Amino acid sequence: MGAIRKVQVVDLELNNLGSLVSALRELDLEVLVISNGEALKKDYLTFLPGTGNFASAVEALDNREFRQPIIEAASAGARIVGVCLGAQLLLGGSQEGPGAKGLGLIDGESVRLTSAGSDRVPVLGWRRVKFPDFQNSFNLDWFYFAHSYEIRTNLKGERVGFYERPSGEEVTAMISKNHQIVGIQFHPEKSGPAGLRFLHSVIDGSRN
């Protein structure tokens, strides 16, 4: 992969960073884990991971003064990648935490998935993801999901990946704004070789 590149991972103490940090280091990256907004470097690619409750994550984001530095970094052209709950934090809000404001980097909200028949919630396990016009080399690869809420963007072109539930309902798996702000609902760090290749592609900014 050539020279070592540097990325930073936001630590909200609400998420298990070990798997993601290990996966990034497998890609020969120098990984900086940061626990407050003052430490955020605006010229690094920033990973925003997370698991758990949206409102609690927003509170942690603000208590650790990450909100403004992340928004400023994005405005300056830095790349931001949200994973799982981190992808939901990129949006304006979530049904899981009415009144809690996300970063608003992508217009939309996360919405509770419905449970009916074989469409069970939470979604746990492997799903085959379709990327109709984006990340074509990963089209129909399998990735690992663990979620109860769907990331929904208000602009059709920003939903770039989805999977199908047993009923045929399409659920958003990835959103992207100009390939600079990226939200990934699945866990690439837990998705084996395909996940590592996917992370490599996202970091390199590749579209295929």
C-alpha positions as CSV (number, residue, x, y, z in Angstrom):
1,M,0.0,0.0,0.0
2,G,3.0,2.3,-0.1
3,A,3.8,4.9,2.5
4,I,2.1,4.7,5.9
5,R,-1.0,7.0,6.0
6,K,-2.6,8.4,9.1
7,V,-6.2,8.2,10.2
8,Q,-7.9,9.1,13.5
9,V,-10.6,7.3,15.3
10,V,-13.1,9.1,17.5
11,D,-13.5,7.5,20.9
12,L,-16.8,8.3,22.6
13,E,-16.3,5.5,25.2
14,L,-19.6,4.1,23.9
15,N,-18.1,1.8,21.3
16,N,-15.6,-1.0,21.0
17,L,-12.8,0.4,19.0
18,G,-10.5,-2.7,19.1
19,S,-11.8,-4.4,16.0
20,L,-11.8,-1.3,13.9
21,V,-8.3,-0.1,15.0
22,S,-6.9,-3.6,14.4
23,A,-8.4,-3.7,10.9
24,L,-7.0,-0.3,10.1
25,R,-3.6,-1.3,11.3
26,E,-3.8,-4.4,9.1
27,L,-3.9,-1.9,6.2
28,D,-0.6,-0.4,7.2
29,L,-2.2,2.7,8.6
30,E,-1.0,4.7,11.5
31,V,-4.0,5.0,13.8
32,L,-4.5,7.9,16.2
33,V,-7.3,7.3,18.8
34,I,-8.7,10.6,20.1
35,S,-11.0,11.2,23.1
36,N,-11.7,14.9,22.8
37,G,-12.3,17.5,20.1
38,E,-9.1,19.4,20.8
39,A,-7.1,16.5,19.6
40,L,-8.9,16.2,16.2
41,K,-6.6,16.9,13.3
42,K,-8.4,18.5,10.4
43,D,-6.1,17.0,7.7
44,Y,-6.6,13.4,8.8
45,L,-9.3,11.0,7.6
46,T,-11.6,10.7,10.6
47,F,-13.5,7.5,11.5
48,L,-16.5,7.9,13.7
49,P,-17.6,4.4,15.0
50,G,-20.2,3.6,17.5
51,T,-22.7,1.2,19.0
52,G,-25.6,1.7,21.3
53,N,-28.1,4.5,21.8
54,F,-28.2,7.6,19.5
55,A,-29.1,10.1,22.2
56,S,-26.3,8.9,24.5
57,A,-23.8,9.1,21.6
58,V,-24.9,12.7,20.8
59,E,-24.4,13.6,24.5
60,A,-20.9,12.0,24.5
61,L,-20.1,13.8,21.2
62,D,-21.0,17.1,22.8
63,N,-19.5,16.5,26.2
64,R,-16.2,15.7,24.6
65,E,-16.5,18.7,22.3
66,F,-16.2,16.8,19.1
67,R,-19.2,18.4,17.3
68,Q,-17.7,21.7,16.0
69,P,-14.2,20.3,15.2
70,I,-15.7,17.5,13.1
71,I,-18.1,20.0,11.3
72,E,-15.2,22.3,10.6
73,A,-13.0,19.5,9.4
74,A,-15.7,18.4,7.0
75,S,-16.2,22.0,5.8
76,A,-12.5,22.2,5.1
77,G,-12.7,19.1,2.9
78,A,-11.6,16.4,5.3
79,R,-13.0,13.0,4.8
80,I,-15.3,11.6,7.6
81,V,-16.4,8.0,7.7
82,G,-19.2,6.9,10.1
83,V,-19.6,3.3,11.0
84,C,-22.8,1.8,12.4
85,L,-24.1,4.3,15.0
86,G,-21.4,6.6,13.7
87,A,-23.1,6.6,10.4
88,Q,-26.4,7.7,12.1
89,L,-24.6,10.5,13.8
90,L,-23.7,12.0,10.4
91,L,-27.4,12.7,9.9
92,G,-29.6,15.4,11.4
93,G,-31.3,13.1,14.0
94,S,-32.9,9.8,14.8
95,Q,-36.2,8.4,15.9
96,E,-34.2,6.7,18.7
97,G,-33.5,10.0,20.3
98,P,-36.1,12.6,19.5
99,G,-34.6,16.1,20.0
100,A,-31.0,14.9,20.0
101,K,-29.3,16.6,17.1
102,G,-26.8,14.7,14.9
103,L,-23.9,16.4,13.1
104,G,-26.1,17.2,10.0
105,L,-23.3,16.5,7.6
106,I,-25.8,14.5,5.4
107,D,-29.5,15.5,5.2
108,G,-31.6,12.8,6.7
109,E,-32.4,10.8,9.9
110,S,-32.2,7.2,11.2
111,V,-35.6,5.4,11.3
112,R,-36.6,2.3,13.4
113,L,-36.9,-0.8,11.3
114,T,-40.2,-2.6,11.5
115,S,-40.5,-6.2,12.7
116,A,-42.9,-8.5,10.8
117,G,-42.7,-12.2,10.0
118,S,-39.2,-13.1,9.0
119,D,-38.2,-9.4,9.0
120,R,-36.8,-9.4,12.5
121,V,-35.3,-6.6,14.5
122,P,-32.6,-6.2,15.5
123,V,-30.9,-7.2,12.3
124,L,-27.9,-9.4,13.3
125,G,-25.7,-11.3,10.9
126,W,-24.5,-11.3,7.3
127,R,-26.3,-9.6,4.4
128,R,-25.5,-9.3,0.8
129,V,-25.1,-5.7,-0.2
130,K,-25.9,-4.2,-3.5
131,F,-24.0,-1.2,-4.8
132,P,-25.9,-0.3,-8.1
133,D,-23.7,2.6,-9.2
134,F,-21.0,2.8,-6.5
135,Q,-18.2,0.6,-5.1
136,N,-18.9,-1.8,-8.0
137,S,-16.2,-4.3,-7.1
138,F,-18.1,-5.0,-3.9
139,N,-21.5,-5.5,-5.4
140,L,-23.2,-8.5,-3.9
141,D,-20.5,-9.1,-1.3
142,W,-21.5,-10.2,2.2
143,F,-21.1,-7.8,5.1
144,Y,-21.9,-8.1,8.8
145,F,-24.8,-6.0,10.3
146,A,-26.0,-5.4,13.9
147,H,-28.7,-2.7,13.9
148,S,-32.3,-1.7,14.6
149,Y,-32.4,1.6,12.8
150,E,-31.9,2.5,9.1
151,I,-29.9,5.4,7.9
152,R,-32.1,7.4,5.5
153,T,-31.0,10.3,3.4
154,N,-33.3,12.8,1.8
155,L,-31.3,12.8,-1.4
156,K,-31.7,9.7,-3.5
157,G,-28.2,9.9,-5.0
158,E,-26.7,9.7,-1.5
159,R,-27.9,6.2,-0.9
160,V,-25.3,4.2,-2.6
161,G,-25.7,0.7,-1.1
162,F,-28.6,-1.4,0.3
163,Y,-29.6,-5.0,1.2
164,E,-32.9,-6.7,1.0
165,R,-34.9,-8.1,3.9
166,P,-36.8,-11.4,3.5
167,S,-39.9,-9.4,2.5
168,G,-38.0,-7.7,-0.3
169,E,-37.8,-4.3,1.6
170,E,-34.6,-2.5,0.7
171,V,-32.6,-1.2,3.7
172,T,-29.8,1.4,3.3
173,A,-26.4,0.0,3.9
174,M,-24.2,2.9,2.9
175,I,-24.6,6.6,2.2
176,S,-22.1,9.0,0.7
177,K,-22.0,12.7,0.0
178,N,-19.5,13.5,-2.8
179,H,-17.5,10.5,-1.5
180,Q,-16.2,12.8,1.3
181,I,-18.8,12.1,4.0
182,V,-19.5,8.4,4.1
183,G,-21.8,6.5,6.4
184,I,-21.6,2.7,6.6
185,Q,-24.3,0.8,8.5
186,F,-22.5,-2.5,8.4
187,H,-19.3,-3.4,10.2
188,P,-16.4,-3.7,7.7
189,E,-14.0,-4.5,10.5
190,K,-16.1,-7.6,11.3
191,S,-16.7,-8.6,7.7
192,G,-13.6,-10.6,7.0
193,P,-11.5,-10.1,3.8
194,A,-14.3,-8.3,2.0
195,G,-14.5,-5.9,4.9
196,L,-10.8,-5.1,4.7
197,R,-10.9,-4.6,1.0
198,F,-13.9,-2.3,1.5
199,L,-12.0,-0.2,4.1
200,H,-9.0,0.0,1.8
201,S,-11.3,1.3,-1.0
202,V,-13.1,3.8,1.2
203,I,-9.8,5.2,2.6
204,D,-8.3,5.4,-0.9
205,G,-11.4,7.2,-2.2
206,S,-12.0,4.6,-4.9
207,R,-15.4,4.3,-6.5
208,N,-15.0,0.8,-8.0
